[in-house]
């Protein structure tokens, strides 16, 4: 059984492993293995992701800690085509989407952007 299935709603291929969602326009060679590897390390990388988000955009949310950020991020959506981790349902506020660019298997976190 294939890991990725086409989602009419997203108009993309999606998969979910543990608490991590994955998305891509087409399932390229190696995507299933990459998704499994990222899902395996995600919880260990969450403090680093939260710290980066706090450092780059935390002032928008007031006096919060990296743990507050980690607790508020919710389910990550990892775009395997764009190498981004997107938090669509974060609870730090009700208007922003937070996105983190990465390389490798979340080896290098490159930057944070916000939309909303």
C-alpha positions in Angstrom: 0.0 0.0 0.0 1.3 3.4 -1.0 2.1 5.9 1.7 0.9 8.9 -0.3 -2.6 9.3 -1.6 -4.0 12.1 -3.8 -6.1 14.6 -1.9 -8.8 16.4 -3.9 -9.0 19.0 -1.2 -5.3 19.8 -1.3 -4.9 19.0 -5.0 -1.7 17.3 -4.0 -0.4 14.0 -2.7 -0.5 13.7 1.1 0.6 11.3 3.8 0.5 11.2 7.6 3.1 9.5 9.7 2.5 9.7 13.5 1.7 13.4 14.1 3.4 14.7 10.9 1.6 15.5 7.7 3.5 15.4 4.3 2.5 17.0 1.0 3.9 17.1 -2.5 2.7 17.8 -6.0 4.1 14.5 -7.4 5.6 11.6 -5.4 9.2 11.6 -6.5 11.7 8.8 -6.0 12.8 8.7 -2.4 9.9 10.8 -1.0 8.5 7.9 1.0 11.8 7.1 2.7 12.4 10.8 3.3 9.0 11.2 4.9 9.6 8.3 7.2 13.0 9.7 8.2 11.7 13.1 8.9 8.7 11.7 10.9 11.2 9.7 13.0 13.3 12.8 13.9 10.6 15.5 14.1 9.9 15.3 17.8 13.7 15.5 18.6 13.9 18.6 16.3 10.9 20.3 17.7 12.8 22.2 20.4 15.2 23.5 17.7 12.3 24.5 15.5 10.6 26.3 18.3 13.8 28.1 19.3 14.3 29.3 15.7 10.7 30.5 15.5 11.1 32.3 18.8 14.3 34.0 17.8 13.1 35.2 14.4 9.4 36.1 15.0 8.8 35.7 18.7 8.5 39.4 19.4 5.2 39.4 17.5 3.7 37.1 20.1 4.8 38.9 23.3 6.6 37.4 26.3 6.8 33.7 25.4 9.3 30.9 25.7 10.5 28.3 23.3 8.4 25.7 25.1 5.3 28.0 24.7 6.1 28.0 20.9 6.6 24.2 20.8 3.3 23.7 22.6 1.4 26.0 20.3 2.7 24.8 16.9 0.2 22.0 16.3 0.5 19.5 13.4 3.3 20.3 11.0 2.7 20.0 7.3 6.0 19.2 5.5 6.2 20.1 1.9 8.7 17.7 0.3 8.9 19.7 -2.9 9.7 23.0 -1.2 11.6 21.7 1.9 9.3 23.6 4.3 7.6 22.9 7.6 4.4 24.8 7.7 2.2 25.3 10.8 -1.3 26.1 9.6 -3.1 25.6 12.9 -0.7 27.2 15.4 -2.3 28.7 18.4 0.0 31.6 19.2 -2.5 33.8 17.4 -5.4 33.3 15.0 -4.1 34.9 11.8 -0.5 33.8 11.0 0.8 30.7 9.2 4.4 30.0 10.2 6.8 28.4 7.8 10.4 27.1 8.4 12.7 26.2 5.5 15.0 23.3 6.0 17.6 21.1 4.3 18.2 17.4 4.6 16.3 15.5 7.2 15.6 18.7 9.2 19.4 18.8 9.5 19.7 22.5 8.8 16.9 25.0 9.6 17.4 27.9 7.3 14.8 30.6 8.2 11.3 31.4 9.2 8.6 33.3 7.4 5.0 34.2 8.4 2.0 34.8 6.3 -1.3 36.3 7.5 
